[in-house]
Amino acid sequence: KRKESPIYFHEETGTWNAFQYEDVKRLADDKEKFSVVFPQMPGNTLKNSIIALDPPRHTQIRSIVSHAFTPRVMKEWEPRILEITEQLLNSVSGSEEIDIVKDFSYPLPMVVIAEMLGVPSQNMDKFKEWSDILVGSPKSSRKEDVDENINIRLKTDEALAEFFHEIIEEKRGDLGNDIISILIKAGEEGVKISEEDLIPFCRLLLVAGNETTTNLIANAVYCLLENPDVYKELRSDLSLVPQMMEETLRYRGPAHILRRIVAQDTELNGQRLRKGEIVIGWLASANRDESKFENASKYDIHRSPNRHIAFGHGIHFCLGAPLARLEANIAITEIIERYSSISFSKDFTIDPVKNGAVLGFNSLLVR
Ligand code: HEM
């Protein structure tokens, strides 16, 4: 498709689909022609969050929330992330087999973001349950299942808003070093940030940050299982882990797509697009575009430069990228330090995430 029909109309979903690197990048970059503000759908968990705002509001909110993921904040959290990683790996040490997803890469980002948001540990189970519901899909495309899914999302949304309302109130009186406190402080110094902005942001962090990071770690492990020589190479030089992670992001990035709605009639790679039409940008395809990456279908940790767009591009470039990279690099470094080699478990079967927007695994058994 990438070569033959780079801009392809999919009848069933009524969407345009862009596959080439430059086109997907333009979708992300050209904020005048391509908007992220879609008609409101019930149960939409991204509503009112920055990922669904155009400038100028996006610019204002982003200038505040970006305080939550600065290099300084990341440095402060690094020791705690390492500690959580070690605890999770300790709890399965000695086991013949580990499920990388269930035992490790699923709980890690969840616990980290909950702590970063200042969620009390006794609420962790609730928090996990909500996060699962918000990223989950309906059981099938049957109307009853879709309606049931919308209802449970709406209820979860209410519970979550109530929960964060209480936390925000508490923090206002007693600021700490958690994300919510950082944002309240930043809001006091610059553009005011109200609860109507903070709650959707907290909700977005659950939706955008957890499943993607879980799958980045799982995808990195999968790439290492497929490339035992790379595992050996990293074991002899752990400083190569970050570049291995960049190649994993390019080759098996967990976020498959971007979505945009045409804001003004335009054209993309020669195809006319009309206002109101929906365009999907396939990040996974863009990152394997031969006209951008030499030997694009080869997993090569020494690729340089590696200008993948696994975290998107332009004004909506993933705000959590520094956190995702930090967690994934710590996670893989710890695995490599502990295990001289890893291999697929003998019961291994591919168990992919069944969600068109995410590339990853429900479980990944290794020994
Ligand atoms: C935006 C991918 C982890 C928070 C995005 C976008 C992508 C992406 C592709 C752009 C969407 C668009 O342009 O429509 C990923 C991947 C991750 C990851 C692959 C992990 C490997 C995280 C984490 C957080 C996070 C850990 C925070 C805890 C956000 C936010 C935005 C965003 C807040 C919206 C930024 C804006 O609209 O200005 N992410 N993400 N992400 N991501 Fe991530």
Residues whose N, C-alpha, C, O or C-beta is under 5 A from the ligand:
A	BS01	HEM	I50 I51 R62 L205 A208 G209 T212 T213 L216 P254 A255 L258 R259 A310 F311 G312 I315 H316 F317 C318 L319 G320 A321 L323 A324
